[in-house]
Amino acid sequence: MDLAIIGTGYVGLVSGTCFAEMGNQVICIDNSQEKLKKLRNREVTIYEPGLDLLFQRNIDKGRLTFSDDLKSAVLNSEIIFLCLPTPQGEDGSADLQYVMKVSDEIGKILKENNVSEFKIIVNKSTVPVGTAQKVEKIISDHGVNNFDIVSNPEFLREGFAVDDFMKPDRIVIGSRSKNSFDKMRTLYEPFVRQGNPIIEMDTASSEVTKYAANSYLAMRITFMNQLANFCEVVGADVDLIRKGMGADNRIGKRFLFAGIGYGGSCFPKDVNALIKTSEENNSEMTILTEVDKVNKSQKLVLVNKLLKYYDNNIKGKHFAIWGLAFKPNTDDMREAPAIIIINELLKHGATVSAYDPAAHETAHYYLKDTITYCKNELDALVNADALLILTEWNEFRNPDFEEIASKLKEKVIFDGRNIFNPEKVKESGFKYFSIGRNPVN
């Protein structure tokens, strides 16, 4: 099929590359000349394991191209995917200005060129319920009628996006047109050859499905974080409780790890957008309001432990930080706990040296030159009073504790991701503070 991908951000670039890998002819459209220059020079503009190989291969095959010519893409494509940013507005709602602007431009192009071929315009951006109807009206107002709006939310995990796209556990398609369902099913069938479902529904249900899935996962994480805080008070171990809970097949094992709160481009934004939409429709989802509140406070839990240990005085202290990204296998720092934690340390008069395997460039955007950026995890430890672990990268999981001790001023670790075995740390002579487990002193 001939496909147009409008927007080459995280979702757009992964989607376009993976569609091309299945033999489709894909043109990716963006209005950023800087980004287009990099893409045309075969430079992957996001950090995503496994993407580069597919990206290079499909450019070589001529199936993946990049342009700023929206008109040509719209006229020459059967299916047009809107993969545009929907950032969180000041009131928590999703900002739809980019989706609406491009929809208006598509309407003008279809009208001015008297296009008779049926076009499918797919919302792959995360958008609130009712957006499909708004996009349809914008295009229809130009006098265009031979088109359909489809809702096709993405469920990609950063760090695993290529696998998630190539082997999805489900595809959700929202439409009211049999023709659109048939075309979208044909497009996606090569991705679900093992029998995972293509689920067809109306556009409103499809739009809500995306928000419901992310908000539910955010709620699971938040429940475990609040439970971890409770465990510390009563002397229980949240890791053992997690194992006991996860063995129940009604609950499952995933998203039960306690820590310092969720971040990223999806969970915070989607939770707040669903809160806002529910308020606007007089059906407030108060449980999500509490999820958002707890998550924000959880990002300060590690700082509070640290302040307690140092009797509320860390002025002049120097701390080493391992991990800046909101999760491993990405360079994304949007809403990352590390930003909140580091700024709190700086506010209290401390200094910071940090290492992250992928997020150094991103960190400069968020933290500027307020901290020292190190080339490896050991350099970050030099003359630090304590080590803080904020992202659970695999390379941090089995360190040489003797080497850590040789570089730190004091054997103290604050582990915001519970990546170490407390007994092993204790054997190495460290004071160890984690989340939801009794401290090792």
C-alpha positions as CSV (number, residue, x, y, z in Angstrom):
1,M,0.0,0.0,0.0
2,D,1.0,3.7,-0.4
3,L,1.1,5.2,3.0
4,A,1.7,8.8,4.3
5,I,2.9,9.3,7.8
6,I,2.4,12.9,9.0
7,G,4.9,13.6,11.7
8,T,8.2,11.9,12.3
9,G,8.3,12.0,16.1
10,Y,8.5,8.8,18.1
11,V,5.3,7.2,16.9
12,G,5.6,8.4,13.3
13,L,9.2,7.3,12.7
14,V,8.6,3.9,14.3
15,S,5.3,3.4,12.5
16,G,6.6,4.5,9.1
17,T,9.7,2.3,9.3
18,C,7.8,-0.8,10.4
19,F,5.1,-0.4,7.8
20,A,7.9,-0.1,5.2
21,E,9.5,-3.3,6.6
22,M,6.3,-5.1,5.6
23,G,6.6,-4.0,2.0
24,N,4.5,-0.8,2.0
25,Q,5.6,2.3,0.2
26,V,5.9,4.9,3.0
27,I,6.5,8.7,2.8
28,C,7.1,10.4,6.1
29,I,6.2,14.1,6.2
30,D,7.6,16.7,8.6
31,N,7.8,20.5,8.6
32,S,11.1,20.6,10.5
33,Q,13.9,21.1,7.9
34,E,16.5,20.3,10.5
35,K,14.9,16.9,11.2
36,L,14.3,16.2,7.6
37,K,18.0,16.8,6.8
38,K,19.0,14.3,9.4
39,L,16.5,11.7,8.2
40,R,17.6,12.1,4.6
41,N,21.2,11.7,5.8
42,R,20.1,8.3,7.2
43,E,20.3,9.5,10.8
44,V,17.7,8.0,13.2
45,T,16.4,11.0,15.2
46,I,15.2,9.1,18.3
47,Y,16.9,6.5,20.5
48,E,15.1,3.2,20.1
49,P,16.8,-0.2,20.1
50,G,16.4,-2.1,16.9
51,L,15.1,0.8,14.8
52,D,18.3,1.7,13.0
53,L,18.6,-1.6,11.2
54,L,15.0,-1.5,9.8
55,F,15.4,2.3,9.0
56,Q,18.6,1.8,6.9
57,R,17.3,-1.3,5.2
58,N,14.0,0.3,4.0
59,I,15.8,3.4,2.8
60,D,18.1,1.2,0.8
61,K,15.0,-0.6,-0.7
62,G,13.4,2.7,-1.6
63,R,10.3,2.0,0.5
64,L,11.0,4.7,3.1
65,T,11.3,8.4,2.1
66,F,11.1,11.8,3.8
67,S,9.6,15.0,2.6
68,D,7.9,18.3,3.6
69,D,5.5,18.1,0.6
70,L,2.2,17.4,2.4
71,K,0.2,17.9,-0.8
72,S,2.1,15.2,-2.8
73,A,1.8,12.8,0.1
74,V,-1.9,13.3,0.5
75,L,-2.6,13.0,-3.2
76,N,-0.5,9.8,-3.7
77,S,-1.4,7.8,-0.6
78,E,-4.3,5.5,0.1
79,I,-4.0,5.8,3.9
80,I,-2.8,9.0,5.7
81,F,-1.6,8.6,9.3
82,L,-1.7,11.5,11.6
83,C,1.2,10.9,14.0
84,L,1.3,14.4,15.5
85,P,2.1,15.7,19.0
86,T,-0.7,16.2,21.4
87,P,1.2,17.8,24.3
88,Q,-0.4,18.5,27.7
89,G,-1.9,21.9,28.0
90,E,-1.8,24.1,31.1
91,D,-5.1,22.8,32.3
92,G,-4.2,19.1,31.7
93,S,-6.1,18.7,28.5
94,A,-4.5,17.4,25.3
95,D,-3.5,20.2,22.9
96,L,-5.0,19.3,19.6
97,Q,-3.7,22.3,17.6
98,Y,-1.4,20.3,15.4
99,V,-4.0,17.6,14.6
100,M,-6.6,20.3,13.7
101,K,-4.2,22.3,11.6
102,V,-3.0,19.4,9.5
103,S,-6.6,18.1,9.2
104,D,-7.6,21.5,7.8
105,E,-4.7,21.4,5.3
106,I,-5.7,17.9,4.2
107,G,-9.2,19.2,3.6
108,K,-8.0,22.0,1.5
109,I,-5.7,19.7,-0.6
110,L,-8.5,17.2,-1.3
111,K,-10.9,20.0,-2.3
112,E,-8.6,22.1,-4.4
113,N,-7.4,19.0,-6.4
114,N,-10.9,17.6,-6.8
115,V,-9.7,14.2,-5.5
116,S,-12.2,11.4,-6.3
117,E,-10.2,8.5,-4.8
118,F,-11.4,7.4,-1.3
119,K,-9.0,8.4,1.4
120,I,-8.6,7.0,4.8
121,I,-7.2,9.4,7.4
122,V,-6.0,7.7,10.5
123,N,-5.6,9.3,13.9
124,K,-2.6,7.5,15.4
125,S,-1.9,10.4,17.7
126,T,-3.2,10.0,21.3
127,V,-6.4,12.1,21.2
128,P,-9.4,12.6,23.5
129,V,-12.7,11.0,22.8
130,G,-14.6,12.9,20.1
131,T,-11.5,14.0,18.1
132,A,-12.4,11.8,15.2
133,Q,-15.7,13.7,14.8
134,K,-13.9,17.0,15.0
135,V,-11.4,16.0,12.3
136,E,-14.2,14.7,10.1
137,K,-16.1,18.0,10.4
138,I,-13.0,20.1,9.6
139,I,-12.4,18.1,6.4
140,S,-16.1,18.0,5.5
141,D,-16.4,21.7,5.9
142,H,-14.2,22.0,2.8
143,G,-16.9,20.2,0.8
144,V,-15.0,16.9,0.8
145,N,-17.0,13.7,1.4
146,N,-15.1,10.8,-0.1
147,F,-13.0,10.0,3.0
148,D,-13.2,8.3,6.3
149,I,-11.7,9.0,9.7
150,V,-10.2,6.0,11.5
151,S,-8.9,5.9,15.1
152,N,-6.0,3.5,15.4
153,P,-4.2,4.2,18.7
154,E,-0.6,3.0,19.3
155,F,0.5,0.9,22.3
156,L,4.3,1.2,21.9
157,R,6.6,0.9,24.9
158,E,9.7,3.1,24.6
159,G,12.7,0.8,24.5
160,F,10.6,-2.0,22.9
161,A,8.7,-0.1,20.3
162,V,10.0,-2.0,17.3
163,D,9.0,-5.4,18.8
164,D,5.7,-4.0,19.9
165,F,4.9,-2.7,16.4
166,M,6.1,-5.8,14.5
167,K,4.5,-8.3,17.0
168,P,1.6,-6.4,18.6
169,D,-0.5,-8.1,21.2
170,R,-3.5,-6.4,19.7
171,I,-4.5,-3.9,17.0
172,V,-7.4,-1.5,17.8
173,I,-9.3,0.0,14.9
174,G,-12.1,2.5,15.3
175,S,-14.4,3.2,12.3
176,R,-17.9,3.1,11.0
177,S,-16.9,2.1,7.5
178,K,-16.7,-1.5,6.3
179,N,-14.3,-0.3,3.5
180,S,-12.0,1.2,6.1
181,F,-12.1,-1.8,8.3
182,D,-11.2,-4.0,5.3
183,K,-8.3,-1.8,4.2
184,M,-6.9,-1.5,7.8
185,R,-7.2,-5.2,8.4
186,T,-5.3,-5.9,5.1
187,L,-2.6,-3.5,6.2
188,Y,-2.2,-5.0,9.7
189,E,-2.7,-8.7,9.0
190,P,1.0,-9.4,8.3
191,F,1.8,-8.1,11.8
192,V,-0.6,-10.6,13.5
193,R,0.1,-13.9,11.8
194,Q,0.3,-15.7,15.1
195,G,-3.3,-14.9,15.8
196,N,-3.3,-11.9,18.0
197,P,-6.5,-10.0,17.6
198,I,-7.5,-7.1,15.4
199,I,-10.2,-5.5,17.4
200,E,-12.8,-3.4,15.5
201,M,-15.0,-0.8,17.3
202,D,-16.4,2.7,16.9
203,T,-14.0,5.6,17.0
204,A,-15.1,6.9,20.4
205,S,-14.4,3.5,22.0
206,S,-11.1,3.3,20.2
207,E,-10.1,6.8,21.5
208,V,-11.0,5.9,25.1
209,T,-9.2,2.5,24.9
210,K,-5.8,4.2,24.6
211,Y,-6.4,6.4,27.6
212,A,-8.0,3.6,29.6
213,A,-5.0,1.3,29.0
214,N,-2.3,3.8,30.0
215,S,-4.3,5.2,32.9
216,Y,-4.9,1.7,34.3
217,L,-1.2,0.8,34.1
218,A,-0.3,4.1,35.7
219,M,-2.8,3.3,38.5
220,R,-1.1,-0.1,39.0
221,I,2.3,1.5,39.4
222,T,0.9,4.1,41.8
223,F,-0.8,1.5,43.9
224,M,2.4,-0.4,44.3
225,N,4.3,2.8,45.2
226,Q,1.8,3.8,47.8
227,L,1.8,0.2,49.1
228,A,5.6,0.4,49.3
229,N,5.4,3.5,51.5
230,F,3.0,1.6,53.8
231,C,5.3,-1.4,53.9
232,E,8.1,0.7,55.2
233,V,5.9,1.8,58.1
234,V,4.8,-1.7,59.1
235,G,8.0,-3.5,58.4
236,A,6.9,-5.5,55.4
237,D,8.9,-6.0,52.1
238,V,7.1,-4.8,49.0
239,D,9.2,-7.1,46.7
240,L,8.0,-10.2,48.5
241,I,4.4,-8.9,48.4
242,R,4.8,-8.2,44.6
243,K,5.8,-11.8,44.1
244,G,2.8,-13.0,46.1
245,M,0.4,-10.7,44.2
246,G,1.9,-11.4,40.8
247,A,1.4,-15.2,41.1
248,D,-2.3,-14.6,41.0
249,N,-3.3,-14.9,37.4
250,R,-6.1,-12.4,37.8
251,I,-3.4,-9.8,38.6
252,G,-0.3,-10.8,36.7
253,K,3.3,-9.9,37.2
254,R,3.7,-6.7,35.1
255,F,3.7,-3.1,36.4
256,L,4.0,-4.1,40.0
257,F,7.5,-2.8,40.7
258,A,7.7,-0.1,43.3
259,G,9.9,2.9,42.7
260,I,10.0,6.7,42.5
261,G,7.1,7.3,40.2
262,Y,6.3,7.0,36.5
263,G,7.3,9.5,33.9
264,G,7.6,9.6,30.1
265,S,5.6,11.0,27.3
266,C,2.5,8.9,27.8
267,F,1.4,8.1,31.4
268,P,1.4,11.6,32.9
269,K,-0.1,13.2,29.9
270,D,-2.8,10.6,29.3
271,V,-3.8,10.4,32.9
272,N,-4.3,14.2,33.0
273,A,-6.1,14.3,29.7
274,L,-8.6,11.6,30.8
275,I,-9.1,13.5,34.1
276,K,-9.8,16.7,32.1
277,T,-12.1,15.0,29.6
278,S,-14.1,13.3,32.4
279,E,-14.5,16.6,34.1
280,E,-15.7,18.3,30.9
281,N,-18.3,15.5,30.6
282,N,-19.5,15.7,34.2
283,S,-18.3,12.2,34.9
284,E,-15.1,12.9,36.9
285,M,-12.7,10.0,37.3
286,T,-11.6,10.9,40.8
287,I,-9.4,7.8,41.1
288,L,-7.1,9.2,38.5
289,T,-6.9,12.5,40.2
290,E,-5.5,10.6,43.2
291,V,-3.1,8.6,40.9
292,D,-1.7,11.8,39.6
293,K,-1.3,13.3,43.1
294,V,0.4,10.3,44.5
295,N,2.7,10.0,41.6
296,K,3.9,13.5,42.0
297,S,4.6,13.0,45.7
298,Q,6.4,9.7,45.0
299,K,9.1,11.5,43.0
300,L,10.2,13.1,46.3
301,V,10.3,9.9,48.4
302,L,14.0,9.3,47.7
303,V,14.9,12.9,48.5
304,N,13.0,12.7,51.8
305,K,15.0,9.6,52.7
306,L,18.2,11.3,51.9
307,L,17.3,14.5,53.8
308,K,16.4,12.4,56.9
309,Y,19.7,10.6,56.7
310,Y,21.7,13.8,56.6
311,D,19.5,15.6,59.3
312,N,18.0,17.9,56.7
313,N,21.3,19.5,55.8
314,I,22.9,18.5,52.5
315,K,24.4,21.9,51.7
316,G,27.9,21.3,50.3
317,K,27.2,17.6,49.8
318,H,28.0,16.0,46.4
319,F,25.9,13.1,45.1
320,A,26.4,10.6,42.2
321,I,23.4,9.7,40.1
322,W,23.0,6.7,37.9
323,G,20.2,7.1,35.4
324,L,18.5,10.1,34.1
325,A,15.9,8.8,31.6
326,F,12.4,8.1,32.9
327,K,13.0,4.3,32.1
328,P,15.8,2.2,30.6
329,N,16.4,1.7,26.9
330,T,15.3,5.3,26.0
331,D,16.8,8.8,26.1
332,D,13.4,10.3,26.9
333,M,13.4,12.5,30.0
334,R,9.9,13.9,29.7
335,E,8.4,13.9,33.3
336,A,11.4,11.9,34.5
337,P,11.7,11.6,38.3
338,A,15.4,12.5,37.9
339,I,14.5,16.1,36.9
340,I,12.5,16.6,40.1
341,I,15.0,14.8,42.3
342,I,18.1,16.6,41.0
343,N,16.4,20.0,41.2
344,E,15.5,19.3,44.8
345,L,19.1,18.4,45.6
346,L,20.4,21.6,44.0
347,K,17.8,23.7,45.8
348,H,19.1,22.3,49.1
349,G,22.7,23.3,48.2
350,A,24.1,20.0,47.0
351,T,26.0,19.3,43.8
352,V,25.5,16.4,41.4
353,S,27.5,14.3,38.9
354,A,25.4,12.0,36.8
355,Y,25.7,9.2,34.2
356,D,23.1,7.8,31.8
357,P,23.8,5.4,29.0
358,A,21.6,7.2,26.5
359,A,20.1,10.4,27.9
360,H,23.1,12.8,28.2
361,E,22.1,15.0,25.3
362,T,18.4,15.1,26.5
363,A,19.6,15.9,30.0
364,H,21.3,19.0,28.8
365,Y,18.0,20.3,27.5
366,Y,16.3,19.8,30.9
367,L,19.1,20.4,33.3
368,K,21.4,22.7,31.3
369,D,24.8,23.0,33.0
370,T,23.5,22.7,36.6
371,I,25.2,19.2,37.0
372,T,28.3,17.5,35.9
373,Y,27.8,14.9,33.1
374,C,30.1,11.9,33.3
375,K,31.2,9.5,30.5
376,N,30.6,6.4,32.7
377,E,29.0,5.3,36.0
378,L,32.4,5.1,37.8
379,D,33.4,8.6,37.0
380,A,30.2,9.9,38.5
381,L,31.1,8.3,41.8
382,V,34.4,10.1,42.4
383,N,34.3,12.1,45.7
384,A,30.5,11.7,46.0
385,D,28.9,11.4,49.5
386,A,26.4,8.9,48.3
387,L,25.0,7.1,45.2
388,L,21.4,7.6,44.0
389,I,20.0,5.2,41.4
390,L,17.1,6.7,39.4
391,T,16.8,4.5,36.3
392,E,17.0,0.7,36.3
393,W,19.5,0.2,33.3
394,N,20.7,-3.4,33.1
395,E,24.3,-2.3,33.3
396,F,23.8,-1.0,36.8
397,R,22.4,-4.2,38.2
398,N,25.6,-6.1,39.0
399,P,28.3,-3.7,39.9
400,D,31.6,-4.2,41.7
401,F,30.7,-2.9,45.2
402,E,34.3,-2.7,46.3
403,E,35.0,-0.4,43.4
404,I,32.0,1.7,44.3
405,A,33.2,2.0,47.8
406,S,36.7,3.0,46.7
407,K,35.3,6.1,45.0
408,L,32.6,7.2,47.3
409,K,33.4,9.2,50.5
410,E,30.9,7.1,52.4
411,K,29.3,3.7,51.7
412,V,25.7,5.0,51.2
413,I,23.3,4.0,48.4
414,F,19.8,5.4,47.8
415,D,18.1,3.0,45.3
416,G,15.0,4.4,43.8
417,R,14.4,1.4,41.6
418,N,15.2,-1.5,44.0
419,I,17.7,-3.0,41.6
420,F,20.0,-4.5,44.3
421,N,19.6,-7.4,46.7
422,P,19.7,-5.8,50.2
423,E,21.6,-8.7,51.7
424,K,24.3,-8.5,49.1
425,V,24.7,-4.7,49.6
426,K,24.8,-5.3,53.4
427,E,27.6,-7.9,53.0
428,S,29.6,-5.2,51.2
429,G,29.3,-2.9,54.2
430,F,26.9,-0.3,52.6
431,K,24.1,1.6,54.2
432,Y,21.3,1.0,51.7
433,F,18.0,2.7,51.3
434,S,15.4,1.5,48.8
435,I,11.6,1.7,48.2
436,G,9.2,-0.4,50.3
437,R,12.0,-2.5,51.9
438,N,13.6,-2.1,55.3
439,P,16.8,0.0,55.2
440,V,20.1,-1.8,55.5
441,N,22.4,-0.1,58.0
